[in-house]
Amino acid sequence: MENSNYCPLIFHGIYTERYANGKLAVSPCSVSKKSKPSTDPIDFVNDTHLTSIREENKRNQRSVSCQSCWDLEDHGGESKRTVILDWYKDNNLELDYSYKLYNVDYNTLPICNARCVICSPRYSSAWAASLGDNSLSEIVTHDYNHLNMLDFNNVKKIYFNGGEPLMTNEHVTVLEKINNRQVVDVSYNTNGSFYPRDTVIELWNSVKSVTLFFSIDGIGSRFEQTRKLLKWNEVSVNIEKMNALDNVDVHCTYTIGKHNVYDLEDTVNWFANLSGFDTFEKFHVHYVSPDHPLYFDTASADEKHKFKQELLKFKNFHWYNSIINSIGS
């Protein structure tokens, strides 16, 4: 493959996001720009938004829809594109321009029990309710017609985010659509507040593997300040219990901003004490979105200097350069 900007997800992946009004948006993955919400059926092969991105990629162009990956890579970081390229090679999947659906990024409904400082009412019913909007918390749906529009026969990898995906049964409904679950790698982005029921654990044992990416941006009282409404003593016990489950691999995803640079060391050390946890491989750090108030560009020069001095402790981690570059000068 001579295309230096090639991404398998552009041709073999789809992300679906539902809205309270019943409309759907799609994109190649969870971090790329979404299509305009529509009531049109999902057409994986012919969707105009997906087709536009594919044509750009075939010309070895960097689509603006994929800007989040280009920004990370230009900062020297690990992007979703670089990670999935390695996964394709490890699983002997072709890097081509065909339209077989191998990857599904599935956004569950925005039902969530936390008000995280990096989130918003768009993805959290708890955030919306705190602002007087209870419409998200009242969503009850058994309408999964959008799933019938997709061919799951070739799916090899599914990623769930939300909302809090373990808070509802929606992820179970999706997994039960797949007949050949034993060849599918399943992953979740979760806040750790929900321990899976026995039936979910049984379902996890029927797939190839399960990876849980715990969104943890500090521990103890600092966790409770950044992940409001959650309790660290409950979440930490859940993480330890899930780390002991068969067929489950535990990772941490730490979203760093000017609010929690000094909480990173304690968080890394806590995860380092988990059985079998390799912090160099399983502890991931990403910076908050550049348009977020907690991004580093609003910090003073003195604050930025101190941030960089603190982060020198992690100069051997694969994410170090991208975080340092995001802080700037």
C-alpha positions as CSV (number, residue, x, y, z in Angstrom):
1,M,0.0,0.0,0.0
2,E,1.8,3.2,-1.3
3,N,-0.9,5.5,0.2
4,S,0.9,7.1,3.2
5,N,-2.4,8.5,4.5
6,Y,-4.4,5.3,4.1
7,C,-6.7,4.3,7.0
8,P,-8.6,1.0,6.9
9,L,-11.5,2.4,8.8
10,I,-12.3,4.7,5.9
11,F,-13.1,1.7,3.8
12,H,-13.9,-1.0,6.3
13,G,-15.4,0.9,9.3
14,I,-18.6,2.7,10.3
15,Y,-19.6,4.7,13.3
16,T,-23.3,5.2,14.1
17,E,-24.8,7.8,16.4
18,R,-28.5,8.1,17.1
19,Y,-30.3,11.3,18.2
20,A,-33.3,11.7,20.5
21,N,-35.3,12.8,17.4
22,G,-34.6,9.4,15.8
23,K,-32.2,10.7,13.2
24,L,-28.9,9.0,12.5
25,A,-25.3,10.2,11.8
26,V,-22.5,8.1,10.4
27,S,-18.8,8.4,9.9
28,P,-15.9,6.0,9.3
29,C,-15.0,5.9,13.1
30,S,-15.8,7.5,16.4
31,V,-13.3,10.3,16.1
32,S,-13.9,11.4,12.6
33,K,-16.4,14.1,11.5
34,K,-20.0,12.9,11.4
35,S,-22.5,13.3,8.6
36,K,-25.5,15.5,9.1
37,P,-28.2,13.8,11.1
38,S,-30.7,12.2,8.8
39,T,-33.7,9.9,8.7
40,D,-32.3,8.2,5.6
41,P,-31.4,4.5,5.9
42,I,-27.7,3.6,6.4
43,D,-26.0,2.7,3.2
44,F,-22.5,1.6,4.1
45,V,-21.3,1.4,0.4
46,N,-23.0,4.4,-1.1
47,D,-23.4,7.0,1.7
48,T,-22.3,10.3,0.3
49,H,-20.4,11.4,3.5
50,L,-18.4,8.1,3.6
51,T,-17.9,8.2,-0.2
52,S,-16.4,11.7,-0.1
53,I,-13.9,10.7,2.6
54,R,-13.0,7.5,0.7
55,E,-12.3,9.4,-2.6
56,E,-10.0,11.8,-0.8
57,N,-8.1,9.0,0.8
58,K,-7.7,7.1,-2.5
59,R,-5.9,10.3,-3.8
60,N,-3.6,10.1,-0.7
61,Q,-5.2,13.2,0.7
62,R,-5.8,14.0,4.3
63,S,-9.5,14.5,4.7
64,V,-10.5,17.3,7.0
65,S,-13.0,14.8,8.4
66,C,-10.1,12.9,9.9
67,Q,-8.4,16.0,11.4
68,S,-8.2,14.6,14.9
69,C,-5.9,11.8,13.8
70,W,-3.7,14.1,11.7
71,D,-3.3,16.5,14.7
72,L,-2.2,13.6,16.9
73,E,0.2,12.3,14.4
74,D,1.7,15.7,13.7
75,H,2.2,16.1,17.4
76,G,4.1,12.8,17.4
77,G,1.3,10.9,19.1
78,E,-0.5,7.6,18.6
79,S,-3.7,8.1,16.6
80,K,-6.7,5.8,16.1
81,R,-5.4,5.4,12.5
82,T,-2.0,4.2,13.6
83,V,-3.4,1.8,16.2
84,I,-5.9,0.3,13.7
85,L,-3.2,-0.1,11.1
86,D,-1.2,-2.2,13.5
87,W,-4.3,-4.2,14.4
88,Y,-5.0,-5.0,10.7
89,K,-1.4,-6.2,10.2
90,D,-1.6,-8.4,13.4
91,N,-4.9,-9.9,12.1
92,N,-3.6,-10.4,8.6
93,L,-6.4,-8.3,7.1
94,E,-5.9,-6.7,3.7
95,L,-5.1,-3.0,3.4
96,D,-7.3,-2.3,0.4
97,Y,-10.1,-0.2,-1.0
98,S,-12.9,-2.7,-0.9
99,Y,-16.0,-2.1,1.2
100,K,-16.2,-5.1,3.5
101,L,-17.4,-4.0,7.0
102,Y,-14.8,-5.2,9.5
103,N,-15.1,-2.5,12.1
104,V,-18.1,-1.1,13.9
105,D,-17.8,1.9,16.3
106,Y,-21.1,2.0,18.1
107,N,-22.3,5.0,20.1
108,T,-24.9,3.9,22.6
109,L,-27.6,6.3,23.6
110,P,-26.4,9.3,25.7
111,I,-27.6,7.7,29.0
112,C,-24.9,8.4,31.6
113,N,-24.7,8.7,35.4
114,A,-21.8,11.1,35.5
115,R,-21.0,14.8,34.8
116,C,-17.4,14.6,33.7
117,V,-15.6,17.9,33.2
118,I,-14.5,16.9,29.7
119,C,-18.0,15.9,28.6
120,S,-21.2,17.8,27.8
121,P,-25.0,17.4,27.8
122,R,-24.8,16.0,24.3
123,Y,-23.4,12.7,25.6
124,S,-24.5,12.6,29.2
125,S,-28.1,12.5,30.5
126,A,-26.8,13.5,33.9
127,W,-25.2,16.6,32.5
128,A,-28.4,17.5,30.6
129,A,-30.6,16.9,33.7
130,S,-28.3,19.2,35.7
131,L,-29.2,22.0,33.2
132,G,-32.9,21.3,33.5
133,D,-33.2,19.0,30.4
134,N,-34.6,15.6,31.4
135,S,-35.3,14.5,27.8
136,L,-32.2,12.3,27.6
137,S,-32.8,10.5,30.9
138,E,-36.4,9.7,29.7
139,I,-35.2,8.0,26.5
140,V,-36.5,4.4,26.3
141,T,-36.1,2.7,22.9
142,H,-36.2,-0.7,21.5
143,D,-35.8,0.6,18.0
144,Y,-32.8,-1.0,16.5
145,N,-33.8,-0.8,12.9
146,H,-30.5,0.9,12.1
147,L,-28.7,-2.4,13.0
148,N,-30.7,-4.2,10.3
149,M,-29.2,-1.9,7.7
150,L,-25.7,-3.3,8.4
151,D,-24.1,-6.5,7.3
152,F,-22.4,-8.0,10.4
153,N,-21.1,-11.2,8.6
154,N,-17.6,-9.9,8.2
155,V,-17.2,-7.8,11.4
156,K,-14.0,-8.4,13.3
157,K,-13.9,-5.6,15.8
158,I,-16.6,-3.6,17.7
159,Y,-16.0,-0.6,19.9
160,F,-18.7,0.8,22.2
161,N,-18.8,4.3,23.6
162,G,-21.6,6.5,24.9
163,G,-23.1,7.6,27.2
164,E,-22.0,5.0,29.5
165,P,-22.3,1.8,27.4
166,L,-22.5,-0.6,30.4
167,M,-25.5,1.3,31.9
168,T,-28.0,-0.1,29.4
169,N,-28.5,-3.4,27.4
170,E,-27.9,-1.7,24.1
171,H,-24.4,-3.2,23.7
172,V,-25.9,-6.7,24.4
173,T,-28.4,-6.2,21.6
174,V,-25.6,-5.3,19.2
175,L,-23.4,-8.3,20.2
176,E,-26.3,-10.7,19.9
177,K,-26.7,-9.6,16.2
178,I,-23.4,-11.3,15.4
179,N,-23.4,-15.0,14.7
180,N,-19.6,-15.5,14.6
181,R,-18.8,-13.7,17.8
182,Q,-15.8,-16.0,18.5
183,V,-13.8,-14.1,15.9
184,V,-14.7,-10.6,17.1
185,D,-12.6,-8.3,19.3
186,V,-14.9,-6.2,21.5
187,S,-13.8,-3.0,23.4
188,Y,-15.6,-0.4,25.5
189,N,-14.9,3.1,26.7
190,T,-16.4,3.0,30.3
191,N,-16.4,5.2,33.4
192,G,-16.1,2.0,35.6
193,S,-19.2,2.6,37.6
194,F,-21.1,-0.5,36.4
195,Y,-20.0,-4.0,37.0
196,P,-21.4,-6.4,34.4
197,R,-24.2,-8.8,35.1
198,D,-23.5,-12.5,34.9
199,T,-25.3,-12.7,31.5
200,V,-23.0,-10.0,30.1
201,I,-19.9,-11.9,31.4
202,E,-21.1,-15.0,29.7
203,L,-21.6,-13.0,26.5
204,W,-18.0,-11.7,26.8
205,N,-16.7,-15.2,27.1
206,S,-18.3,-16.0,23.7
207,V,-16.2,-13.4,21.8
208,K,-12.6,-13.5,20.9
209,S,-11.5,-10.8,23.4
210,V,-12.8,-7.9,25.5
211,T,-10.8,-4.8,26.2
212,L,-12.1,-2.3,28.7
213,F,-10.7,1.3,28.4
214,F,-11.4,2.9,31.7
215,S,-11.7,6.7,31.5
216,I,-9.9,7.7,34.6
217,D,-8.4,11.2,35.0
218,G,-7.2,11.0,38.6
219,I,-7.8,8.9,41.7
220,G,-9.5,9.4,45.1
221,S,-11.0,12.9,45.6
222,R,-9.5,14.2,42.4
223,F,-11.3,11.5,40.4
224,E,-14.6,12.6,42.0
225,Q,-13.9,16.2,41.1
226,T,-13.3,15.4,37.4
227,R,-15.9,12.6,37.2
228,K,-18.7,14.2,39.2
229,L,-21.4,12.0,40.8
230,L,-19.1,8.9,40.7
231,K,-17.3,7.5,43.8
232,W,-13.7,6.4,43.5
233,N,-14.1,3.6,46.2
234,E,-16.8,2.0,44.1
235,V,-15.1,2.5,40.7
236,S,-11.7,1.3,41.9
237,V,-13.3,-1.9,43.2
238,N,-15.0,-2.5,39.9
239,I,-11.8,-2.1,38.0
240,E,-10.0,-4.6,40.2
241,K,-12.8,-7.1,39.8
242,M,-13.0,-6.7,36.1
243,N,-9.3,-7.0,35.8
244,A,-9.6,-10.5,37.3
245,L,-12.2,-11.7,34.7
246,D,-11.3,-14.2,32.1
247,N,-11.0,-12.9,28.5
248,V,-10.9,-9.3,29.7
249,D,-8.0,-6.9,29.2
250,V,-8.0,-3.7,31.2
251,H,-6.5,-0.4,30.0
252,C,-6.7,3.2,31.2
253,T,-7.4,6.2,29.0
254,Y,-6.4,9.4,30.8
255,T,-7.6,12.7,29.2
256,I,-5.1,15.3,30.2
257,G,-5.6,19.1,30.4
258,K,-4.3,21.9,32.5
259,H,-6.6,20.8,35.3
260,N,-5.0,17.4,36.0
261,V,-1.3,17.3,34.9
262,Y,-0.3,16.8,38.6
263,D,-2.7,13.9,39.1
264,L,-1.2,11.8,36.4
265,E,1.6,10.2,38.5
266,D,-0.7,9.0,41.2
267,T,-3.1,7.5,38.6
268,V,-0.2,5.7,36.7
269,N,1.0,4.3,40.0
270,W,-2.4,3.1,41.0
271,F,-2.9,1.2,37.7
272,A,0.7,-0.2,37.9
273,N,-0.4,-2.1,41.1
274,L,-3.1,-4.0,39.2
275,S,-2.2,-7.6,38.5
276,G,-0.7,-7.9,35.0
277,F,-1.0,-4.2,34.1
278,D,1.8,-2.9,31.9
279,T,1.7,0.9,32.2
280,F,3.8,1.4,29.1
281,E,1.4,-0.7,27.0
282,K,-1.9,-0.2,28.7
283,F,-1.9,3.3,30.1
284,H,-2.9,5.8,27.4
285,V,-2.9,9.6,27.6
286,H,-4.7,12.0,25.2
287,Y,-5.1,15.7,25.5
288,V,-8.5,17.4,25.7
289,S,-9.9,18.7,22.5
290,P,-8.2,22.0,21.5
291,D,-11.5,23.8,21.6
292,H,-12.1,22.8,25.2
293,P,-11.6,25.4,28.0
294,L,-9.2,23.0,29.8
295,Y,-6.8,22.8,26.8
296,F,-3.3,24.0,27.4
297,D,-3.4,27.1,25.1
298,T,-5.1,29.1,27.9
299,A,-2.3,28.4,30.4
300,S,0.4,30.9,31.2
301,A,4.0,30.5,30.0
302,D,5.0,29.7,33.6
303,E,2.3,27.1,34.0
304,K,3.3,25.5,30.7
305,H,6.9,25.3,31.8
306,K,5.9,23.7,35.1
307,F,3.7,21.2,33.2
308,K,6.6,20.1,31.1
309,Q,8.8,19.7,34.1
310,E,6.2,17.5,35.7
311,L,5.8,15.4,32.6
312,L,9.5,14.7,32.3
313,K,8.7,11.7,34.7
314,F,7.0,10.1,31.7
315,K,9.5,10.8,28.9
316,N,9.8,7.1,28.1
317,F,6.0,6.6,27.5
318,H,4.9,6.5,23.9
319,W,2.4,9.3,24.4
320,Y,4.9,11.7,25.9
321,N,5.9,13.7,22.8
322,S,2.3,14.3,21.7
323,I,1.4,15.7,25.1
324,I,4.5,17.9,25.3
325,N,3.9,19.2,21.8
326,S,0.2,20.0,22.6
327,I,1.3,22.2,25.5
328,G,3.4,24.3,23.2
329,S,5.9,26.9,24.2
